[in-house]
């Protein structure tokens, strides 16, 4: 499964990338909206795992851009867990909304559910 991981916190990005790769996922990582969109323009991913708050925009911007090209299974990662935050992420196409710190087993379980997603 091809995962586009977008997380601006360098240590979290590196740790999640490493842990997901050890679990057998092909992971390409970005730390910004621009970086994510560049990767998505050159490769097709099965799953988008994205932080919502990014220095140059939002994970919502990424989901909207990728979903406009082709459907993708999306998991939002965020420190924001109010009902409105969850509603907004679902409204743009994220299938799940995880609150940081992320439980890796929960993330892995959700990724496995997205295995049959188009992309």
C-alpha positions as CSV (number, residue, x, y, z in Angstrom):
1,X,0.0,0.0,0.0
2,X,1.3,3.4,-1.0
3,X,0.9,6.0,1.8
4,X,1.5,9.8,1.5
5,X,2.3,11.0,5.0
6,X,2.2,14.7,5.7
7,X,3.4,15.9,9.0
8,X,5.3,19.2,9.6
9,X,6.9,18.2,12.9
10,X,10.2,16.7,11.8
11,X,10.6,14.1,14.6
12,X,7.0,12.9,14.3
13,X,7.3,12.7,10.5
14,X,10.5,10.7,10.7
15,X,9.2,8.4,13.5
16,X,5.8,7.7,11.7
17,X,7.6,7.1,8.4
18,X,10.0,4.6,10.0
19,X,7.3,2.8,12.0
20,X,4.9,2.5,9.0
21,X,7.7,1.3,6.7
22,X,8.6,-1.4,9.3
23,X,4.9,-2.5,9.1
24,X,5.3,-3.0,5.4
25,X,3.9,0.2,3.9
26,X,5.5,2.1,1.1
27,X,5.6,5.6,2.6
28,X,6.5,8.9,1.0
29,X,6.7,11.8,3.5
30,X,6.2,15.5,3.1
31,X,6.3,18.3,5.7
32,X,4.1,20.9,3.9
33,X,1.2,21.3,1.5
34,X,3.5,22.2,-1.3
35,X,5.7,19.1,-0.7
36,X,2.7,16.8,-0.5
37,X,1.1,18.2,-3.7
38,X,4.5,17.8,-5.5
39,X,4.7,14.1,-4.5
40,X,1.0,13.5,-5.4
41,X,1.6,15.1,-8.8
42,X,4.3,12.5,-9.5
43,X,3.0,9.4,-7.8
44,X,-0.4,7.9,-7.1
45,X,-1.1,7.0,-3.5
46,X,-3.7,4.7,-1.9
47,X,-3.9,6.6,1.4
48,X,-3.3,10.1,2.6
49,X,-2.3,10.4,6.2
50,X,-2.1,14.1,6.9
51,X,-1.7,16.6,9.7
52,X,-4.4,19.3,9.4
53,X,-2.4,22.3,10.6
54,X,0.6,22.9,8.3
55,X,2.9,25.9,7.9
56,X,1.8,26.7,4.3
57,X,-1.9,25.7,4.5
58,X,-3.9,22.7,5.7
59,X,-4.3,19.0,5.3
60,X,-7.8,19.9,4.1
61,X,-6.2,21.7,1.1
62,X,-4.2,18.5,0.3
63,X,-7.3,16.3,0.6
64,X,-9.4,18.5,-1.6
65,X,-6.6,18.7,-4.3
66,X,-6.0,15.0,-4.4
67,X,-9.6,14.0,-4.2
68,X,-10.4,16.3,-7.2
69,X,-8.0,14.1,-9.3
70,X,-8.9,10.7,-7.9
71,X,-10.5,9.2,-4.8
72,X,-8.1,8.5,-2.0
73,X,-8.6,7.0,1.5
74,X,-7.8,9.8,4.0
75,X,-6.8,9.8,7.7
76,X,-6.5,13.2,9.3
77,X,-4.0,13.6,12.2
78,X,-4.5,16.6,14.4
79,X,-4.4,18.1,17.8
80,X,-7.9,19.5,17.1
81,X,-10.7,17.2,18.2
82,X,-13.8,19.3,18.6
83,X,-16.9,18.1,16.9
84,X,-16.6,20.9,14.2
85,X,-13.0,19.9,13.5
86,X,-14.1,16.3,12.9
87,X,-17.1,17.4,10.8
88,X,-14.9,19.6,8.6
89,X,-12.3,16.9,8.0
90,X,-15.0,14.3,7.1
91,X,-16.8,16.9,4.8
92,X,-13.7,17.2,2.6
93,X,-13.2,13.5,2.3
94,X,-11.1,12.3,5.2
95,X,-12.5,8.9,6.3
96,X,-11.0,9.1,9.8
97,X,-9.9,11.9,12.2
98,X,-7.2,10.9,14.7
99,X,-6.2,13.1,17.6
100,X,-2.5,13.4,18.4
101,X,-0.6,11.8,19.9
102,X,-1.4,9.0,17.4
103,X,-1.8,5.5,18.6
104,X,0.2,3.6,16.0
105,X,-1.8,0.4,16.3
106,X,-5.0,2.3,15.7
107,X,-3.5,4.0,12.7
108,X,-2.3,0.7,11.3
109,X,-5.8,-0.8,11.8
110,X,-7.3,2.1,9.8
111,X,-4.7,1.8,7.1
112,X,-5.6,-1.9,6.7
113,X,-9.2,-0.9,6.2
114,X,-8.2,1.5,3.5
115,X,-6.3,-1.3,1.6
116,X,-9.1,-1.7,-0.9
117,X,-9.5,2.1,-1.5
118,X,-9.1,3.4,-5.0
119,X,-6.0,5.2,-5.8
